[in-house]
Amino acid sequence: MEGFAEYVTARSGRLRRTAYLLTGDWGTAEDLVQTALVRAWQAWRRIEGDPDPYVYRILTNTHASWWRRRWRGEVPTEPLPDTSAAGGDFAGELGDKDALWTAIRGLSGRQRAVIVLHYFEDLTLPQCAEVLGCSLGTVKTQLGRALTRLRVQPAIELMEVER
């Protein structure tokens, strides 16, 4: 289909990063992006204008449905070894901010989606509402609750003091 391959080439890295921020796992993020792109491809002829809001909505809705289903796939039988994030991964760019990402992963799915879309994808709050398919008030409420939960994390408070 016309334009789809170009869109995937241009946006797959950013979509993958967003999916990682939603899931906290690169493998699951790749699966999430592939699923979202398959669904976008099926509707590509109907998408008018900028396809980003439509694709991000598919991405967040698919993640929410996976999260609700609570299927976690393989479960390790022993503790996994710590691995370095070498190789220019987005996680490698985070440095010592593991506490922040642990806290973000502890948020509800909707709160995490609002944080990721607003702060990491630079979407405005109305754009977040459009992507998530909810009202602007809901986005503001979820953002406020997420920030409140993040502010009370001791490790994050320590990071703010060290700045």
C-alpha positions in Angstrom: 0.0 0.0 0.0 1.1 3.5 -0.9 3.1 5.2 1.9 3.0 2.4 4.4 6.5 1.1 3.9 7.9 4.6 4.1 5.9 5.2 7.3 7.3 2.0 8.9 10.8 2.8 7.9 10.6 6.4 9.3 8.7 5.6 12.5 9.5 2.1 13.6 12.4 3.1 15.9 10.2 5.6 17.7 7.3 3.2 17.9 9.6 0.6 19.3 10.9 3.0 21.9 7.3 4.0 22.9 6.4 0.3 23.1 9.4 -0.4 25.3 8.4 2.5 27.6 4.9 1.0 27.9 6.0 -2.6 28.4 9.5 -2.4 30.0 10.8 -5.3 27.9 12.4 -5.0 24.4 11.0 -8.4 23.2 7.5 -7.6 24.2 7.9 -4.1 22.7 8.9 -5.6 19.4 5.8 -7.9 19.4 3.6 -4.9 20.3 4.9 -2.8 17.5 4.5 -5.7 15.0 0.9 -6.3 16.1 0.1 -2.5 15.9 1.7 -2.2 12.4 -0.3 -5.2 11.2 -3.5 -3.6 12.4 -2.5 -0.3 10.9 -1.7 -1.9 7.6 -5.1 -3.5 7.5 -6.7 0.0 7.9 -4.1 2.0 5.9 -6.5 2.9 3.1 -8.9 4.4 5.6 -6.4 6.6 7.4 -6.5 10.2 6.4 -3.8 12.8 7.1 -1.2 12.1 9.8 -1.3 8.3 10.7 0.6 8.8 14.0 -2.5 9.3 16.2 -4.1 6.3 14.7 -1.0 4.1 15.1 -0.3 5.3 18.6 -3.9 4.6 19.6 -3.6 1.0 18.2 -0.3 0.7 20.1 -1.7 1.8 23.5 -5.0 -0.1 23.0 -3.2 -3.3 22.1 -0.9 -2.9 25.1 -3.9 -2.3 27.4 -5.6 -5.4 26.1 -2.5 -7.5 26.6 -2.1 -6.0 30.1 -5.7 -6.8 31.0 -5.2 -10.3 29.8 -2.2 -10.6 32.1 -0.5 -13.2 29.9 3.2 -12.9 30.6 4.5 -15.7 28.4 7.5 -17.6 29.6 8.4 -17.4 33.2 12.0 -17.9 34.2 12.7 -20.7 36.7 15.8 -19.0 38.0 16.8 -15.3 38.5 18.0 -13.8 35.3 21.5 -12.4 35.3 22.0 -8.7 35.2 23.0 -7.5 31.8 24.5 -4.2 30.7 22.7 -2.0 28.2 25.6 -1.6 25.9 25.3 -1.0 22.2 23.5 2.4 22.1 20.2 1.0 23.3 17.7 3.5 24.6 18.0 1.8 28.0 21.8 2.4 27.8 21.2 6.2 27.4 19.3 6.1 30.7 22.4 5.6 32.8 21.6 5.3 36.5 17.9 6.2 36.2 16.8 2.7 36.9 14.7 3.9 39.9 12.7 6.2 37.7 11.9 3.4 35.2 11.1 1.0 38.0 8.6 3.5 39.4 7.1 4.2 35.9 6.6 0.5 35.4 4.8 0.4 38.7 2.1 2.8 37.4 -1.2 1.6 36.0 -1.3 1.0 32.3 -3.3 4.1 31.6 -1.1 6.3 33.8 2.1 4.9 32.2 0.6 5.5 28.7 -0.1 9.2 29.5 3.4 9.7 31.0 5.0 8.1 27.9 2.9 9.9 25.3 3.1 13.3 27.0 6.7 13.4 28.2 8.6 11.0 25.9 6.6 11.4 22.7 6.0 15.2 23.3 2.3 14.9 22.6 0.1 17.7 24.0 -2.6 16.7 26.5 -5.4 17.0 23.8 -3.3 14.8 21.5 -2.9 12.2 24.3 -6.7 12.2 24.8 -7.2 11.6 21.1 -4.7 8.8 21.0 -6.1 7.1 24.1 -9.7 7.7 23.1 -10.7 9.5 26.3 -11.6 13.0 27.4 -9.0 15.7 28.2 -10.2 15.6 31.8 -9.4 11.9 32.0 -5.9 12.5 30.7 -5.3 15.3 33.2 -6.5 13.2 36.0 -4.4 10.2 35.0 -1.3 12.5 34.6 -1.9 14.1 38.0 -2.3 10.7 39.7 0.8 9.3 38.0 3.0 12.3 38.9 1.7 12.1 42.5 2.7 8.4 42.7 6.1 9.2 41.2 6.7 12.0 43.6 6.4 9.8 46.7 9.0 7.3 45.5 12.0 7.7 47.8 14.6 6.9 45.1 13.1 9.6 42.8 13.1 12.1 45.7 16.8 11.4 46.1 17.5 12.0 42.4 15.8 15.4 42.6 17.9 16.4 45.6 21.1 15.3 43.8 20.5 17.6 40.8 
